[in-house]
């Protein structure tokens, strides 16, 4: 069944968030910072590992790099597009709208919970590759594995940030579901290299999210989201300008 992985993912986040909210009532405030930093460290490891697996090469005992210029171009151009569209602010506005209608008074971290969880659950390599596998091959295995991880993460997020994490199911559904549907139409043009490049950019964004979690900083990761899909643009341009294929 096409799209099964996304449906399971939505379900595990709903269940995990519910468990996290129940735990929140009995979780001392002093635990929250440590829980968020622990989740941040885990996220950092995932982001670095995913990036290095695509960027580093080992040939004849020599360590080299690949796709570095493409990565720089995608992040720079993606930032321009994201800032022009003001994606992160729109996410925050949507979260604030839902907060005003559904959140309890005094739930000051509703928007933070929604934005942080949405970005982490959507920008990763597993979200991209898993959704593509689901659409191309009807294989939801990777998305189901991601669903389990997201379920655990949503427990931790909800225990610290509250009910805003529930709302992350909306971008999960449309983002992963959209990639799955898109994959059905662009199947003839997708290559393993292209998928790897998209995953690499996504892994860099995961690392950026980890910095926000660990140091309570404010990198506008939402405005970098277009960068994930720019390797597709460079891939098609390379058909007419072969030099771009060497980036």
N, C-alpha and C positions, 0 to 999 in steps of 0.2 A: 504494500500500500504506500503510494507516494505521499510524503508528508507525515508519516507515522512518527518519525524521529522528533519532529517539532512538537507534535501533539504530546508525546511523552515528556518532552522537555518542559513544556508549559505545566503539565501535571506535577512534576517533581518540584518545580519552583513554588507552586501553590502549597503543596504539602510541607515543604521545607520552611517556607515563610510562616505558615501557621504554627509549626513547632517552635520556631524562633521567637515568635511573639509570646507564646505561652512561657517560654524560658525567660523572656525579658522581664516578666513580672517578678521573677525570683532571682534575677541576676544583679548583684551589687554594681553600682555605677563604676567602681574602680576596675571592674573586669572589662569594661567596654573598650578602653584604650588598648589594653593588651590584646584583646581578641582581634581588633581591627589591625593592629600591627602584625600579629601572627598571620592573618589572612593576607596582609600586604606582602610579607616575606614570601609566602607561598606563590602569590601572583607574580612577584618579581622573578622567582626561579623559573616559572612557566614561560614568562615573556623572554627572558634571556636565552633559555634553552631553545625555544622556538625560533628565535632570530638567528642564533649561531648555527643551528642545524641547516639553515638555508644559505647563510652568508659564507661560512667557512668551508673550504675544500682541502682535502689532503690527497696529494698525488706524488708518488715516488718519494714519500717521506717528507715532502715540503708542504707547509701550510700556506694556503692562499685564500683569497676572497673572491666573491662574485656578487653581482647585482648591487654593489654598493652605490654606484652612481644612480641606478634606477631607484634605489631606496631613498636617496637624498632628493631626487627630483619629485618622486611621488609625495613625500612628506611636505616638501616646500609648496608644490602646486596644490596639494590637498588642503594645506592650511589656508591658502588664499581662497579656494573655493568654499571651504567650511566657514571662514570668517565672513565671506560675502553673504552666505546663506544664514549665518549666525545659528548654526545647528544646536550648539549647546544651550544657548539662551532659549531657543524654542522648546528644547526638552525641559528646561527649568520652568518655562511658562506653562507647559502642559502639566507638569507636576504640581505647580502652584494652583492651577485651576482645579485639579482633582483634589488637592489638599483642602481648598476652600469649600468643596462640596461633600467630600467623603471623610476627611480626617477629623479626629477629635481635636478640640481646642487644646492648645499647649503642645501639640505634636510638631515641634519646631524642626525635626529632622526628616520629615516626610519627603520633601523634595530631594534632599541629599540621598536618602535611601533609594528613591526611584532612579535618579540619574546615575549614581555609582553602580548599582546593581545592573541597570540596563546596559551601560557601557561594558562592564566586565563580561556579562553573559553574551554580548553580541559581537565584540570585535575580535575575538580569539580565532586562532587557526582552526580549532575544532568546529567552530560555528560555520566557518567558510567551507572547509573541506568536507565536513560532515553533511552540510546541506547540499553541496555539489554531488556527493556520492549518493545521497538519497534521490536527487533528481535524475542523475545520469544512469545509475544502476539499480535504483529501487532498494538500495542497501542502507538502512537506518542505523547500523551498528555503532558508528562513531557518534552519531547524535544521541543515541541512548546512553553511551558511556559519558558523554558530556552532560546529559540530563542528570545522571547520578552525581557528578561533581557539582553541578549547579544547585542541586537539591541540598547538598551539604553546605555549600557556600551561602545559600539563601537562609539557612538556619542561623549562621553566624551574623550575616548582614541584618536580618530581622531582629535578632537579639540585641543588636547595637543601635540600629537605625529605625526600626519600627515598621509600620504598615506600608510605607512607600515602596518597599520591595515587592509587594503584591503587584504593583502597577507595571513592573518590568516585564510581565508576561505579554504586554501589548507589543513592544518592539521585538521581543523574541519571536512572537508569532508572525509578525509581518516581515521582519528582516530575514529570518531563516526560511520561512515559507516562501518569501519572494525569491530568494536565491535558488531554492529547490525548483520553483516553477521556471525561473529564468534558464536554469541548466537544461531543461527539457528542450528549449529552443536554440540554445547556442552550443549544444553538444558537439556539432561537427568541428568547431573551432577551438575548443578547449584542449590544452595540453598539460602534461604533468608539470612542466616548467612554469607555465602561467599560473597554475594553481599554487605552486610553491612560492612564487613571487607575491601573490596576494596574501598568503599565509604569513610570509616574512613581515610584511608591513603590519599586519594584524598583531603579530607578536611584539613588535616595537610599541604599539599602542597599549598592549597589556602591561608592558614594563612601565609605561607612563602612568597607567592607572595605579600600579603598585606604589609609585612615589607619592601619589595623592593619599593613599591609604596609610603608608608608613609615616610620612612627615606632615600629614594634614595640610598639604600644599594644594595649589589650585591650577594645575596644568589643564588647559581647555581641550581635553582629549576628544570631546564631542565634535569640535571643529576640525579635527584631523581625520574624521571618519571617511571623507571622500578619497583619501589617499589609498585606502584598501582596494578600490576598484580602478585606480589609474593604471596599474599594470596591463589591464585589458586594453586601454586606450593606446598605450605604447606598443603593445603587441600588434594591433591593427595598423598603426602608423609605420611599424617596421616592415610591413609588406610593401610599402612604397618608398621608405627610406631605410634601407638595410642597415645603415650604421647604428640605428636605434636598437637593433637586435643584439648589439654587443654590450649594452649597458649592464 
